[in-house]
Amino acid sequence: QVQLVESGGGLVQPGGSLRLSCATSGFTFSSYAMNWVRQAPGKEFEWIAQIFSSGGGIAYADSVKGRFTISRDNVKNILYLQMNNLKVEDTGVYYCKIQSGARGQGTQVTVSS
């Protein structure tokens, strides 16, 4: 069955960095475009980044452009999100998601001084 397991979240001060990982199994990872989405407390889901199956087609939401980097390892079947210069408003639960498909259980990111 399809599994997506996020990790790497935590508490970080403003300006800090985190690297999220999403370990996948149960499907042919290298054939699917993948997304990162997040949900801030009390808010709707927000799409933040996409990457095509080949590693191209990278796009970011304006809110994270220039600070976040999405990447993937099609050998290890892992999706990554490098997050730099984190802001308080980046706080939320981060999910990896198969484009138009399943998502994981999420990992909490809290940016606070």
C-alpha positions as CSV (number, residue, x, y, z in Angstrom):
1,Q,0.0,0.0,0.0
2,V,1.1,3.6,-0.5
3,Q,3.0,5.0,2.4
4,L,4.5,8.5,2.8
5,V,6.3,9.2,6.0
6,E,7.5,12.8,6.7
7,S,10.3,13.6,9.2
8,G,12.7,16.4,10.1
9,G,10.3,18.8,11.7
10,G,10.8,20.5,15.0
11,L,11.2,23.8,16.8
12,V,13.5,26.4,15.3
13,Q,14.2,30.1,15.8
14,P,13.4,32.6,13.2
15,G,16.1,32.7,10.6
16,G,16.9,29.1,11.2
17,S,16.8,26.1,8.9
18,L,15.3,22.6,8.7
19,R,15.4,19.8,6.2
20,L,12.3,17.7,5.8
21,S,12.3,14.2,4.3
22,C,9.5,12.1,3.0
23,A,10.2,8.4,2.8
24,T,7.9,6.7,0.3
25,S,6.9,3.1,-0.5
26,G,4.1,1.1,-2.2
27,F,4.2,3.0,-5.5
28,T,6.7,3.8,-8.3
29,F,8.1,7.0,-6.8
30,S,10.1,7.9,-9.9
31,S,6.9,8.0,-12.0
32,Y,5.1,10.6,-10.0
33,A,5.2,14.4,-9.6
34,M,5.3,15.2,-5.9
35,N,4.3,18.2,-3.8
36,W,4.8,19.7,-0.4
37,V,1.8,21.3,1.3
38,R,1.4,22.7,4.7
39,Q,-1.4,23.7,7.1
40,A,-1.0,26.5,9.6
41,P,-3.1,26.4,12.7
42,G,-6.7,27.3,11.9
43,K,-6.0,27.8,8.2
44,E,-6.6,25.9,4.9
45,F,-4.0,23.7,3.3
46,E,-1.4,25.7,1.3
47,W,0.5,24.3,-1.6
48,I,4.2,25.3,-1.3
49,A,6.3,23.3,-3.8
50,Q,6.2,20.8,-6.6
51,I,8.7,18.7,-8.5
52,F,8.1,16.5,-11.5
53,S,9.0,12.9,-11.6
54,S,12.3,13.5,-13.4
55,G,13.3,16.3,-11.0
56,G,12.4,19.1,-13.3
57,G,9.3,21.3,-13.3
58,I,10.1,22.8,-9.9
59,A,7.8,25.5,-8.7
60,Y,7.2,27.3,-5.4
61,A,4.6,29.4,-3.8
62,D,5.5,33.0,-3.6
63,S,5.5,32.7,0.2
64,V,8.5,30.4,0.2
65,K,10.3,31.2,-3.1
66,G,14.0,31.9,-2.5
67,R,14.0,30.3,0.9
68,F,12.8,26.7,0.3
69,T,14.2,24.1,-2.0
70,I,12.5,20.9,-3.1
71,S,14.4,17.9,-4.3
72,R,14.1,14.2,-4.7
73,D,16.1,11.0,-4.8
74,N,14.6,8.6,-7.2
75,V,16.9,5.8,-6.1
76,K,16.1,6.1,-2.4
77,N,12.5,7.1,-3.1
78,I,12.7,10.1,-0.8
79,L,11.4,13.6,-1.3
80,Y,13.1,16.5,0.5
81,L,12.3,20.1,1.5
82,Q,15.2,22.3,2.5
83,M,13.9,25.3,4.4
84,N,16.1,28.3,5.1
85,N,15.5,31.6,6.7
86,L,12.4,30.3,8.4
87,K,9.8,32.8,9.6
88,V,7.2,32.6,12.3
89,E,4.5,32.4,9.6
90,D,6.1,29.2,8.3
91,T,4.8,27.4,11.4
92,G,2.4,24.5,10.6
93,V,2.2,20.8,9.7
94,Y,4.1,19.9,6.6
95,Y,2.9,17.1,4.3
96,C,4.4,15.5,1.3
97,K,1.8,14.5,-1.3
98,I,1.6,12.6,-4.5
99,Q,0.3,15.2,-7.0
100,S,-3.5,14.6,-7.2
101,G,-3.0,11.7,-4.7
102,A,-2.3,10.5,-1.2
103,R,-0.4,12.5,1.4
104,G,1.5,11.5,4.5
105,Q,0.6,12.1,8.2
106,G,2.7,15.3,8.4
107,T,5.5,16.7,10.5
108,Q,5.2,19.7,12.7
109,V,7.4,22.7,12.1
110,T,7.3,25.5,14.7
111,V,9.2,28.7,14.2
112,S,9.4,30.7,17.4
113,S,11.8,32.7,19.5
